[in-house]
Amino acid sequence: MADLSPAHLEELRGAKRVLEHPGLAMRLTNLIGSPLEAGLAYLPADWRARIVGVTRRSLATALDVALLTMGSSVPVPTGDLFHKLAVSVTGGLGGAFGLASLTIELPVSTTIMLRSIADVARGQGEDLADPATKMACVEVFALGGRSPRDDAAESSYFAIRAALGHVVTEAAQHVATKAGAKSAAPPLVRLVTEVAARFGVVVSEKAAAQAVPIVGAGGGVLVNNLFMDHFQNMARGHFTVRRLERAYGVEAVERVYRTIET
């Protein structure tokens, strides 16, 4: 297997820099001017259970949208700016009404983000009609958020992909063989559950930021834009790696990726 070209090596280095050091919590802390832990004090006692529930429902809604609308007939890409403007509206709602609005706002924001992720995937040469690409788009929501059961090694990019590999493959195969597949199908439920374990960590950070009293509607817009920007970056890194894997092979890219220092 040939070594990566200098240009591709630089692309891989940039992808690793993003995928291994997402830093959303720090950016949110800089925005609200206090640690996210301060925001947790304003959340209700049952906030963890509520976030788990709304995170799973949001991913399931986004997945159903992906299954219904993502394909070769998708219109011309709308671009990052359009998606950021769209989540600004939902962010204003979230900032104005706090955690109470999360059950309404998060499914909408997650679906908008999935469309943005799909745009990134298509720009990296992915076929949106391919079930494997659709599942890879959903997989992005697991990146940049550590599951409570992860240690540092298990939260690395390739470790997360390895942990999700079976459920992603199983879900893609189910979609490929079952016309009209829905998120309620067992293989897709398993995928949503696994992705939600990591996506929920980032959602908790977002909820904590929006719970701070001074955030309000205007701050909610900024929080949602950071939230969108975070997953757009994860998508760019993820689909850059996948494009290079198609060119050089999975094992070769992973081997080089692990040698890169960031």
C-alpha positions in Angstrom: 0.0 0.0 0.0 1.5 3.3 -1.1 2.2 6.0 1.5 -0.1 8.9 1.7 0.8 11.9 -0.5 2.0 15.0 1.3 -1.3 16.8 0.6 -3.3 13.8 1.9 -1.1 13.5 4.9 -1.8 17.1 5.8 -5.5 16.5 5.4 -5.3 13.6 7.7 -3.3 15.6 10.2 -6.0 18.3 10.2 -8.8 15.7 10.6 -7.0 14.1 13.6 -6.6 17.5 15.2 -10.3 18.1 15.1 -11.5 14.5 15.9 -9.2 14.0 18.9 -9.6 17.5 20.4 -13.2 18.7 19.8 -13.3 21.0 22.8 -17.0 22.0 22.8 -17.2 22.3 26.6 -14.3 24.8 26.7 -15.9 26.9 24.0 -19.2 26.9 25.8 -17.5 27.9 29.0 -15.8 30.8 27.2 -19.2 31.9 25.9 -21.1 32.0 29.1 -18.2 33.2 31.2 -18.3 30.5 33.8 -17.7 26.7 34.0 -20.5 24.5 32.7 -20.8 23.0 36.2 -22.3 26.3 37.3 -25.1 25.8 34.8 -25.9 22.3 36.2 -27.1 23.9 39.4 -30.0 25.5 37.5 -31.2 22.2 35.9 -34.0 20.2 37.6 -33.2 17.2 39.7 -34.3 14.7 37.0 -32.4 16.5 34.2 -30.1 13.5 33.4 -33.1 11.2 32.7 -34.8 13.8 30.7 -31.8 14.5 28.5 -31.3 10.7 27.9 -34.9 10.4 26.7 -34.9 13.5 24.5 -31.5 12.6 23.0 -32.7 9.2 21.9 -36.0 10.6 20.5 -34.0 13.3 18.7 -31.7 10.8 17.1 -34.6 8.5 16.1 -36.4 11.5 14.5 -33.2 12.5 12.6 -32.6 8.9 11.5 -36.2 8.6 10.1 -35.6 11.9 8.2 -32.4 10.5 6.8 -34.0 7.3 5.7 -36.9 9.2 4.0 -35.0 12.1 2.4 -31.3 11.4 2.0 -30.5 10.0 -1.4 -29.3 10.8 -4.9 -32.2 13.1 -5.5 -31.2 15.5 -2.6 -31.2 19.1 -3.9 -28.1 21.2 -4.4 -26.2 21.5 -1.1 -27.5 24.3 1.1 -24.2 25.0 2.8 -23.0 25.6 6.4 -24.4 29.2 6.6 -28.0 28.0 5.9 -27.9 25.3 8.5 -26.4 27.7 11.1 -29.1 30.2 10.4 -31.7 27.5 10.9 -30.3 26.4 14.2 -30.1 30.0 15.3 -33.9 30.0 15.3 -34.2 26.9 17.5 -31.4 28.2 19.7 -33.3 31.3 20.4 -36.2 29.2 21.5 -34.0 27.1 23.7 -32.3 30.1 25.3 -35.6 31.8 26.1 -37.4 28.8 27.7 -34.4 26.7 29.0 -34.5 23.0 29.5 -38.3 22.9 29.1 -38.0 23.6 25.4 -35.3 21.0 24.8 -37.9 18.3 24.0 -39.0 20.5 21.1 -35.8 22.2 20.1 -33.4 19.3 20.1 -35.2 17.0 17.6 -35.4 20.0 15.2 -31.7 21.0 15.7 -30.5 17.4 15.4 -32.4 16.9 12.1 -30.9 20.2 10.8 -27.5 19.1 11.8 -27.9 15.7 10.1 -28.7 17.5 6.9 -25.6 19.6 7.3 -23.6 16.4 8.0 -25.0 14.9 4.8 -23.8 17.9 2.8 -20.3 17.4 4.2 -20.4 13.7 3.4 -21.5 14.4 -0.2 -18.7 17.0 -0.6 -16.2 14.2 0.3 -17.5 12.0 -2.4 -20.0 9.9 -0.4 -23.2 8.5 -2.0 -26.1 9.6 0.1 -28.3 6.9 -1.4 -26.0 4.3 0.1 -27.3 3.0 3.5 -23.7 2.8 4.8 -23.3 6.5 4.2 -26.6 7.3 6.0 -25.4 5.3 9.0 -22.0 7.0 8.8 -23.8 10.4 9.0 -25.6 9.3 12.2 -22.3 8.0 13.5 -21.0 11.5 13.5 -23.2 12.3 16.6 -21.1 9.8 18.6 -17.9 11.7 17.9 -16.6 14.4 20.3 -18.6 13.1 23.2 -17.2 10.6 25.7 -19.5 7.9 27.1 -19.5 7.7 30.9 -18.0 4.2 30.5 -15.1 5.3 28.3 -11.5 5.8 29.3 -9.2 8.0 27.4 -8.2 5.2 25.0 -11.8 4.2 24.3 -12.7 7.8 23.4 -10.3 8.1 20.5 -11.7 8.4 17.0 -10.8 4.9 15.8 -11.8 3.3 19.1 -15.3 4.8 18.9 -15.6 3.6 15.3 -14.5 0.1 16.4 -17.0 0.1 19.3 -19.8 1.2 16.9 -18.7 -0.9 14.0 -21.0 -3.8 14.5 -24.2 -1.8 15.1 -23.4 0.6 12.2 -22.9 -2.3 9.8 -26.0 -4.2 11.1 -28.1 -1.0 10.7 -26.8 -0.4 7.2 -27.5 -4.0 6.1 -31.0 -3.8 7.6 -31.8 -0.5 5.7 -30.4 -2.0 2.5 -32.6 -5.1 2.6 -35.8 -3.7 4.2 -37.8 -1.2 2.1 -39.3 1.5 4.2 -37.0 0.8 7.2 -37.9 2.9 10.3 -35.9 3.8 13.4 -38.1 1.5 15.5 -36.5 -1.5 13.9 -34.3 -3.4 16.4 -31.0 -2.9 14.5 -31.7 0.9 14.2 -32.8 1.1 17.9 -29.4 -0.5 18.8 -27.6 2.1 16.7 -29.5 5.0 18.2 -28.9 3.7 21.8 -25.1 3.4 21.2 -24.8 6.8 19.6 -27.0 8.4 22.2 -24.6 7.3 25.0 -22.0 9.7 23.5 -24.2 12.3 21.9 -26.0 12.8 25.3 -22.8 14.0 26.8 -22.6 16.9 24.4 -26.3 17.6 24.7 -25.8 17.8 28.5 -23.1 20.4 28.0 -25.4 22.4 25.7 -28.3 22.2 28.3 -26.0 23.3 31.1 -24.9 26.3 29.0 -28.4 27.3 28.2 -29.5 26.9 31.8 -27.4 29.7 33.0 -29.8 32.6 33.6 -27.8 35.2 31.7 -27.8 33.2 28.5 -31.4 34.0 27.3 -32.6 33.9 23.8 -29.5 35.7 22.3 -27.1 33.4 24.1 -29.2 30.4 23.0 -28.5 31.4 19.4 -24.8 31.4 20.1 -24.9 28.1 22.0 -26.7 26.4 19.1 -24.2 27.9 16.6 -21.3 26.4 18.6 -23.3 23.1 18.8 -23.7 23.1 15.0 -20.1 24.1 14.3 -18.9 21.3 16.6 -20.7 18.6 14.6 -19.9 20.1 11.3 -16.2 19.9 12.3 -16.7 16.3 13.4 -18.3 15.5 10.1 -15.4 17.1 8.1 -12.9 15.1 10.0 -14.8 11.9 9.8 -15.6 12.0 6.1 -12.1 13.2 5.2 -10.8 10.0 6.9 -13.3 7.9 5.0 -12.4 9.5 1.7 -8.7 8.7 2.3 -9.6 5.2 3.4 -11.3 4.7 0.0 -8.1 5.8 -1.7 -5.4 4.0 0.4 -7.3 1.4 2.4 -8.6 1.4 6.0 -5.6 -0.2 7.6 -3.1 2.1 5.9 -4.9 5.2 6.9 -5.4 4.1 10.5 -1.8 3.2 10.8 -0.6 6.6 9.6 -3.3 8.3 11.7 -1.9 6.7 14.9 1.6 8.0 14.1 0.5 11.6 13.7 1.2 14.0 16.6 -1.2 16.9 17.0 
